[in-house]
């Protein structure tokens, strides 16, 4: 916008063409108000408006379940760039609502684990996260879809989901990332369950297992690098099943995972697929991106290639 003091008649010899203003996209903020990072939401507003944003759409929610409605409202109002403030649960619910749209998602990692941000190289630094949102490069991200809901990091059933469900019961607020270690120790003695797994409609596993994990990226639950070959834009999902039972076997399996050698564990099988179907003998809880869901006897997971545009470190091309 040209200031009034700079306006001169067209025939004024001193008149000079105004420098064109770089277009700024319509910006929306979807913020979980209980999450914190840096100077908080007040600093976030300052940083965003510092980019010459004229009409900022601002939505705060008390819990992640409320976020999708605000995303859809912002899309109707023409928002093009969404700053997602919160943890993996908030980000997942927002991305689920944004999937398939032309909008771009900028992640502000204000949660406990911030797994998606970590996998994408977005630091837990508020000014830098905002800078990446406006100036970073844009990339298409694959998503997984489990029982009709999109996820960006992982989905799981069994040990992984039970651990996350426990951590959700207020522990993350009190213990932070240690909540996952604490609840993991509580569940390593859990029993295995009969299940059948199909990979791209072909039989792949049948027997007793304690956990099935489907990953879109490499670093998943607890910050462990389970799927070292995973890429977020290759059109595939990584699939792992664990038959570990009891503390000793789980200690061996987790040791291999922590060392980045999960596939070398005798209690772990890993492959990749575009579609995964799991049939359980008894109902079990499942999770996606660190959010617990109800118990089910069957899950179906599919990859959705190039489903959403995200902001990443680096410069635009």
Long-range contacts (C-beta under 8 A, 24 or more apart in sequence): 21-52, 24-51, 24-52, 24-53, 24-54, 25-80, 25-81, 25-104, 26-55, 26-57, 26-77, 26-78, 26-79, 26-80, 26-81, 27-53, 27-56, 27-57, 27-79, 27-80, 27-81, 27-82, 27-83, 28-56, 28-57, 28-58, 28-59, 28-71, 28-74, 28-77, 28-79, 28-81, 28-82, 28-83, 29-56, 29-57, 29-58, 29-59, 29-82, 29-83, 29-85, 30-59, 30-61, 30-67, 30-70, 30-71, 30-74, 30-82, 30-83, 30-84, 30-85, 30-86, 30-90, 30-94, 31-58, 31-59, 31-60, 31-61, 31-83, 31-85, 31-86, 32-60, 32-61, 32-62, 32-63, 32-64, 32-67, 32-85, 32-86, 32-87, 32-90, 32-110, 32-111, 33-60, 33-61, 33-62, 34-62, 34-63, 35-85, 35-86, 35-87, 35-90, 35-110, 35-111, 36-110, 37-85, 37-108, 37-109, 37-110, 37-124, 37-126, 37-129, 38-125, 38-126, 38-127, 39-126, 41-85, 43-126, 44-83, 44-85, 44-108, 44-126, 44-130, 47-126, 47-127, 47-130, 48-83, 48-130, 51-130, 51-134, 61-90, 64-89, 64-90, 64-92, 64-93, 64-291, 65-93, 67-93, 67-94, 67-97, 68-93, 68-94, 68-96, 68-97, 71-97, 71-98, 72-97, 75-101, 75-103, 79-103, 80-104, 81-106, 81-133, 81-134, 82-106, 83-108, 83-130, 83-133, 84-108, 85-110, 86-110, 86-111, 87-111, 87-112, 87-113, 87-114, 87-290, 88-113, 88-114, 88-115, 88-116, 88-153, 88-289, 88-290, 88-291, 89-289, 89-290, 89-291, 91-116, 91-117, 91-152, 91-289, 92-116, 92-150, 92-151, 92-152, 92-153, 92-288, 92-289, 92-290, 92-291, 93-291, 95-143, 95-150, 95-151, 95-152, 95-308, 96-149, 96-150, 96-151, 98-308, 99-143, 99-150, 99-304, 99-307, 99-308, 100-307, 100-308, 101-308, 102-309, 103-309, 104-138, 104-309, 104-310, 104-311, 105-308, 105-309, 105-310, 105-311, 106-130, 106-132, 106-133, 106-134, 106-136, 106-310, 106-311, 107-310, 107-311, 108-133, 112-172, 112-176, 112-177, 112-179, 113-177, 113-180, 113-222, 113-223, 113-290, 115-153, 115-154, 115-217, 115-219, 115-220, 115-221, 115-223, 115-289, 115-290, 116-152, 116-153, 116-217, 116-289, 118-219, 118-223, 119-153, 119-217, 119-218, 119-219, 119-232, 120-232, 120-310, 120-312, 120-313, 121-312, 121-313, 122-311, 122-312, 122-313, 132-311, 132-312, 132-313, 133-311, 135-315, 135-316, 136-311, 136-312, 136-313, 136-314, 136-315, 136-316, 137-311, 137-312, 137-313, 137-314, 137-315, 137-316, 137-317, 138-309, 138-310, 138-311, 138-312, 138-316, 139-233, 139-309, 139-310, 139-312, 140-233, 140-306, 140-307, 140-308, 140-309, 140-310, 141-232, 141-233, 141-306, 141-307, 141-308, 141-309, 141-310, 142-216, 142-232, 142-233, 142-234, 142-235, 142-236, 142-303, 142-304, 142-305, 142-306, 142-307, 143-216, 143-303, 143-304, 143-307, 143-308, 144-214, 144-216, 144-237, 144-288, 144-301, 144-302, 144-303, 144-304, 145-301, 145-302, 145-303, 145-304, 146-214, 146-286, 146-288, 146-299, 146-300, 146-301, 147-286, 147-293, 147-296, 147-299, 147-300, 149-288, 150-304, 150-307, 151-216, 151-288, 151-289, 152-216, 152-217, 152-232, 152-289, 152-308, 153-215, 153-216, 153-217, 153-220, 153-289, 153-290, 154-213, 154-214, 154-215, 154-216, 154-217, 154-220, 154-221, 154-287, 154-288, 154-289, 155-213, 155-214, 155-286, 155-287, 155-288, 155-289, 155-299, 155-301, 156-211, 156-212, 156-213, 156-214, 156-221, 156-286, 156-287, 156-288, 157-211, 157-212, 157-278, 157-280, 157-284, 157-285, 157-286, 157-287, 157-296, 157-299, 158-193, 158-209, 158-210, 158-211, 158-212, 158-242, 158-284, 159-187, 159-188, 159-190, 159-210, 159-211, 159-242, 159-250, 160-211, 160-213, 160-221, 160-287, 161-284, 161-285, 161-286, 161-287, 161-292, 161-293, 162-187, 162-190, 162-284, 162-285, 163-187, 163-221, 164-221, 164-287, 164-290, 164-291, 164-292, 165-285, 165-287, 165-292, 168-291, 168-292, 177-222, 177-223, 180-221, 180-222, 181-222, 184-222, 188-246, 188-247, 188-250, 188-251, 189-246, 189-247, 191-245, 192-243, 192-245, 193-280, 193-281, 193-282, 193-284, 194-280, 194-281, 195-278, 195-279, 195-280, 195-281, 196-278, 196-279, 197-239, 197-241, 197-276, 197-277, 197-278, 197-279, 198-275, 198-276, 198-277, 198-278, 199-239, 199-271, 199-273, 199-275, 199-276, 200-273, 200-274, 200-275, 201-275, 201-277, 204-239, 204-271, 205-241, 205-269, 207-243, 208-243, 208-245, 209-241, 209-242, 209-243, 210-242, 210-243, 210-244, 210-245, 210-250, 211-240, 211-241, 211-242, 211-244, 212-239, 212-240, 212-241, 212-242, 212-276, 212-278, 213-239, 213-240, 213-241, 213-242, 214-238, 214-239, 214-240, 214-276, 214-301, 215-239, 215-240, 216-303, 221-290, 224-254, 224-257, 224-258, 225-257, 225-258, 225-260, 226-257, 226-262, 226-270, 227-262, 227-270, 228-260, 228-262, 233-306, 235-274, 235-303, 235-305, 236-272, 236-273, 236-274, 236-303, 237-272, 237-273, 237-274, 237-276, 237-301, 237-303, 238-270, 238-271, 238-272, 239-270, 239-271, 239-272, 239-273, 239-276, 240-268, 240-269, 240-270, 241-268, 241-269, 242-267, 242-268, 243-267, 243-268, 244-268, 273-303, 274-302, 274-303, 275-300, 275-301, 275-302, 275-303, 276-300, 276-301, 276-302, 277-301
